[in-house]
Amino acid sequence: MSGTDGAGDRVVVVTGGTRGIGAGIARAFLDTGARVVVCARRPPDRPVATDRGSACFLPVDLRDAEGVRIFFTQVEEAYGRLDVLVNNAGGTPFQRLGEGADERHARILGLNLTAPLTASLAAYRIMRRQAEGGCVLMTGSVSGTRPSPGTAAYGAAKAGLENLARTMAVEWAPAIRVNTLVLGMVRTAAAHAHYGDESGVAAVARTVPAGRLAEPDEIGAAAVFLASADASYITGASLLVHGGGERPAFLDGATRCP
């Protein structure tokens, strides 16, 4: 079932899985009994773990192509297989296009688009040799579906990532499924960095139809579903996990007819 049969011996890699959304995704897979490897440039402050087990941490700079190839070789040598790759690592500071050096925007594009491509290619070379194939998940964003002022390079990268996933899904079918989780706002430390204190986060949450930000573990549940046998016919798709999106601005200016 393309590496998604729900067996407890599945091997799952979550990039940027040491904190925030990535840690939520890693915990969700751990709860299925999977063997989970998380990677980042630096180790987590505390192990990513649940009652079912702990994730293994391996360091890697995802912008270093050779380092990425070495990392996936280590995973294959240690576990003998790779069933699921979740390309979660990414992010951006707030900076308008006319501010800062051009190279900084290019680095954001590299982290959020080129790095997932490099990781996916390395994972593909393992998965294609497996009878069960595998599953690749991209972590997209609503920033890639609408204007993204202050995070333009990030939004452009996420738009490209969604298109890349659809193309991979066609080229690598039927053995390897590729899908995108298109995320809205999630309650993490990064949310406070963007939206300020708790009152700022609450004000932003009120713009979401669901009335709140998502929790990292809810993103994890969606990732587990897309990597499961229940989603065996889903590939090349984008799953919106955004609490209903954003309330249309025109509604604030509309008046009810008498």
Backbone torsions as a table, in degrees:
resi	resn	phi	psi	omega
1	MET	NA	45.5	178.1
2	SER	54.4	42.3	178.0
3	GLY	68.6	20.4	-174.3
4	THR	-129.4	35.7	-174.5
5	ASP	-85.2	4.2	176.7
6	GLY	81.4	2.6	-179.8
7	ALA	-64.3	145.1	-177.2
8	GLY	-70.4	-13.5	-178.0
9	ASP	-92.4	10.5	177.8
10	ARG	-60.9	145.8	177.0
11	VAL	-108.3	125.6	-174.3
12	VAL	-125.3	131.0	173.6
13	VAL	-109.1	129.4	175.6
14	VAL	-120.4	110.0	178.4
15	THR	-74.7	143.8	-175.6
16	GLY	60.6	32.2	-173.4
17	GLY	-89.8	16.6	-174.9
18	THR	-90.8	-13.5	-178.6
19	ARG	-159.4	170.6	173.7
20	GLY	56.6	-135.5	-177.9
21	ILE	-60.5	-43.0	-178.4
22	GLY	-59.9	-41.1	178.2
23	ALA	-66.7	-36.3	176.5
24	GLY	-62.8	-40.9	177.7
25	ILE	-65.9	-44.0	179.7
26	ALA	-61.3	-42.3	179.5
27	ARG	-63.3	-39.0	-179.4
28	ALA	-63.0	-41.1	178.1
29	PHE	-71.0	-36.4	175.7
30	LEU	-58.9	-38.2	-179.0
31	ASP	-67.5	-17.5	174.7
32	THR	-84.9	-5.8	-177.0
33	GLY	93.3	5.0	-179.6
34	ALA	-71.9	156.3	171.2
35	ARG	-91.3	119.8	-169.8
36	VAL	-115.5	133.1	174.0
37	VAL	-115.1	125.9	174.8
38	VAL	-110.2	148.0	-178.9
39	CYS	-138.8	151.0	176.9
40	ALA	-168.8	177.0	177.8
41	ARG	-72.1	-32.4	-178.9
42	ARG	-124.8	150.3	-179.3
43	PRO	-69.1	158.2	178.6
44	PRO	-69.7	157.1	176.7
45	ASP	-64.2	-32.4	174.9
46	ARG	-143.9	155.1	-176.3
47	PRO	-58.5	145.3	172.7
48	VAL	-85.0	112.3	-170.2
49	ALA	-151.5	158.8	170.2
50	THR	-135.4	-175.1	177.1
51	ASP	-64.4	-19.3	-177.8
52	ARG	-86.9	-14.3	-179.7
53	GLY	153.8	-177.0	-178.6
54	SER	-122.1	147.7	176.7
55	ALA	-79.8	145.9	173.7
56	CYS	-85.3	135.8	177.8
57	PHE	-105.0	133.1	171.9
58	LEU	-130.3	132.0	-178.8
59	PRO	-79.0	143.0	174.2
60	VAL	-164.2	142.8	169.8
61	ASP	-96.3	108.8	-173.3
62	LEU	-67.4	-10.4	176.7
63	ARG	-87.6	-3.9	178.5
64	ASP	-102.0	102.8	-173.3
65	ALA	-59.1	-42.1	179.7
66	GLU	-66.8	-39.9	176.8
67	GLY	-62.1	-36.3	177.9
68	VAL	-66.0	-43.0	178.6
69	ARG	-62.5	-41.0	177.8
70	ILE	-63.4	-42.0	-179.8
71	PHE	-58.4	-48.6	-177.7
72	PHE	-69.7	-29.6	173.1
73	THR	-63.9	-40.3	177.6
74	GLN	-62.3	-42.1	179.6
75	VAL	-62.2	-46.6	-178.9
76	GLU	-65.0	-40.8	179.4
77	GLU	-66.0	-35.4	-177.5
78	ALA	-77.9	-36.5	-171.9
79	TYR	-116.1	-15.4	177.9
80	GLY	81.5	-2.0	-177.3
81	ARG	-167.7	171.7	172.7
82	LEU	-148.2	119.9	-176.3
83	ASP	-101.3	-36.8	-176.0
84	VAL	-138.3	132.4	169.8
85	LEU	-117.3	126.3	174.1
86	VAL	-110.7	109.5	178.0
87	ASN	-82.5	86.2	-176.0
88	ASN	-100.8	-29.8	-173.5
89	ALA	-58.7	140.3	179.3
90	GLY	161.2	-164.1	-179.9
91	GLY	128.2	177.0	-177.9
92	THR	-165.2	147.7	167.1
93	PRO	-81.0	166.7	175.6
94	PHE	-83.7	121.4	178.2
95	GLN	-160.4	125.2	-179.9
96	ARG	-71.9	154.7	-172.9
97	LEU	-57.8	-35.9	-177.8
98	GLY	-78.9	-1.3	-178.3
99	GLU	-108.3	147.4	175.6
100	GLY	78.2	173.9	-177.2
101	ALA	-78.2	149.2	177.1
102	ASP	-57.9	-35.9	-176.3
103	GLU	-62.8	-29.6	-179.5
104	ARG	-67.2	-42.3	177.0
105	HIS	-64.3	-37.8	178.8
106	ALA	-64.4	-37.3	178.3
107	ARG	-64.9	-36.5	178.2
108	ILE	-65.3	-41.9	175.3
109	LEU	-60.2	-41.8	-179.3
110	GLY	-62.9	-44.2	-178.1
111	LEU	-68.4	-38.2	-171.8
112	ASN	-94.4	-12.6	179.9
113	LEU	-127.7	-54.2	-177.6
114	THR	-66.3	-41.8	-178.9
115	ALA	-62.1	-45.4	175.4
116	PRO	-61.8	-34.3	176.6
117	LEU	-63.5	-46.9	-179.8
118	THR	-61.2	-44.5	-180.0
119	ALA	-65.4	-40.9	-178.9
120	SER	-64.6	-40.3	178.3
121	LEU	-63.7	-40.9	178.5
122	ALA	-65.8	-39.8	178.4
123	ALA	-67.8	-38.9	-179.6
124	TYR	-58.2	-40.2	-177.8
125	ARG	-64.4	-23.6	174.5
126	ILE	-85.6	-49.8	-174.0
127	MET	-62.9	-35.5	-175.3
128	ARG	-67.1	-18.1	179.3
129	ARG	-89.5	-3.5	-177.2
130	GLN	-96.4	138.1	178.4
131	ALA	-59.3	-33.0	-177.7
132	GLU	-86.4	-5.5	-178.3
133	GLY	68.5	-133.5	-178.5
134	GLY	-179.4	-173.3	-176.3
135	CYS	-141.9	131.8	176.0
136	VAL	-118.3	130.5	176.9
137	LEU	-119.0	132.3	173.4
138	MET	-99.4	143.5	172.5
139	THR	-99.1	100.5	179.6
140	GLY	-91.5	-166.2	-176.5
141	SER	-157.0	149.7	172.5
142	VAL	-61.2	-19.5	176.3
143	SER	-62.4	-21.2	178.3
144	GLY	-88.6	-0.4	-177.6
145	THR	-113.1	-5.0	-179.3
146	ARG	-152.9	169.5	178.6
147	PRO	-52.5	144.8	-174.7
148	SER	-130.8	64.6	-178.3
149	PRO	-60.8	133.1	-177.9
150	GLY	90.9	-18.0	177.9
151	THR	-140.2	46.8	-172.4
152	ALA	-62.4	-46.7	-178.4
153	ALA	-64.0	-38.0	177.8
154	TYR	-63.3	-47.2	179.6
155	GLY	-61.5	-41.6	178.2
156	ALA	-63.4	-40.7	179.3
157	ALA	-64.1	-41.9	-178.5
158	LYS	-68.7	-34.4	174.7
159	ALA	-63.7	-44.1	178.1
160	GLY	-65.2	-35.3	-179.4
161	LEU	-64.3	-39.8	179.6
162	GLU	-64.7	-41.2	178.1
163	ASN	-67.0	-40.5	177.8
164	LEU	-59.1	-42.9	-179.6
165	ALA	-62.2	-40.9	-179.8
166	ARG	-64.9	-38.1	179.0
167	THR	-69.8	-43.1	175.9
168	MET	-57.4	-41.6	-178.1
169	ALA	-59.4	-36.1	179.5
170	VAL	-76.0	-46.6	-175.7
171	GLU	-69.1	-32.2	-173.8
172	TRP	-101.0	1.1	178.7
173	ALA	-69.8	154.6	-0.8
174	PRO	-92.4	-5.0	-170.9
175	ALA	-70.3	-33.9	-174.2
176	ILE	-121.0	122.7	177.0
177	ARG	-93.2	142.0	-179.4
178	VAL	-134.2	123.8	-179.2
179	ASN	-138.8	166.9	-179.2
180	THR	-125.0	133.3	168.3
181	LEU	-92.6	113.7	180.0
182	VAL	-94.8	106.7	-170.9
183	LEU	-96.3	145.5	167.0
184	GLY	-92.5	-144.0	-177.4
185	MET	-83.1	136.1	-176.5
186	VAL	-125.3	139.9	-178.3
187	ARG	-77.2	101.7	176.8
188	THR	-140.7	177.2	175.5
189	ALA	-61.1	-33.2	179.4
190	ALA	-64.8	-31.4	178.7
191	ALA	-61.8	-41.6	178.0
192	HIS	-67.1	-33.5	178.0
193	ALA	-64.3	-34.2	-178.8
194	HIS	-85.6	-38.6	-169.0
195	TYR	-110.6	1.6	176.2
196	GLY	89.9	-149.8	-175.7
197	ASP	-74.6	-173.6	-174.6
198	GLU	-60.9	-34.0	178.7
199	SER	-67.4	-35.2	176.6
200	GLY	-66.6	-41.8	177.5
201	VAL	-63.0	-41.7	179.8
202	ALA	-64.0	-39.3	179.3
203	ALA	-64.0	-40.9	177.9
204	VAL	-67.2	-39.8	-179.2
205	ALA	-60.7	-31.0	-179.7
206	ARG	-68.5	-15.9	177.9
207	THR	-82.8	-9.6	-179.5
208	VAL	-92.0	130.3	179.7
209	PRO	-52.6	-35.4	179.3
210	ALA	-69.8	-13.5	175.4
211	GLY	83.0	7.7	-179.2
212	ARG	-160.7	169.1	172.3
213	LEU	-84.1	155.3	175.5
214	ALA	-71.7	156.3	172.2
215	GLU	-97.9	146.1	-179.3
216	PRO	-53.0	-36.8	-179.0
217	ASP	-68.2	-25.9	176.0
218	GLU	-69.9	-35.3	174.5
219	ILE	-65.9	-38.8	177.4
220	GLY	-60.3	-41.0	-180.0
221	ALA	-63.1	-38.8	178.8
222	ALA	-67.3	-38.3	178.7
223	ALA	-64.9	-42.8	178.7
224	VAL	-61.2	-40.7	178.6
225	PHE	-61.2	-48.5	-177.1
226	LEU	-65.6	-23.7	178.6
227	ALA	-92.9	5.0	-173.8
228	SER	-99.0	169.0	176.5
229	ALA	-64.3	-24.8	177.8
230	ASP	-64.8	-19.6	179.9
231	ALA	-109.6	24.8	-172.2
232	SER	-63.5	-20.1	179.1
233	TYR	-102.3	7.9	-179.7
234	ILE	-101.7	114.6	174.1
235	THR	-152.6	149.1	-175.6
236	GLY	71.1	19.6	-174.7
237	ALA	-107.9	161.7	175.2
238	SER	-122.4	117.8	179.7
239	LEU	-97.1	117.0	-179.8
240	LEU	-79.1	118.1	178.0
241	VAL	-121.9	76.5	-169.9
242	HIS	-139.1	15.4	175.4
243	GLY	64.0	25.4	-178.6
244	GLY	99.1	-1.0	177.4
245	GLY	84.5	-136.3	-177.5
246	GLU	-122.4	133.3	179.0
247	ARG	-61.0	126.1	-177.9
248	PRO	-56.6	131.8	-175.9
249	ALA	-62.7	-29.5	-176.2
250	PHE	-64.2	-22.9	-179.8
251	LEU	-64.1	-29.2	179.2
252	ASP	-70.1	-25.3	-179.7
253	GLY	-98.9	-6.7	-177.7
254	ALA	-78.8	148.3	175.7
255	THR	-120.0	144.7	-179.3
256	ARG	-74.8	133.9	178.6
257	CYS	-67.6	142.1	179.9
258	PRO	-68.4	NA	NA
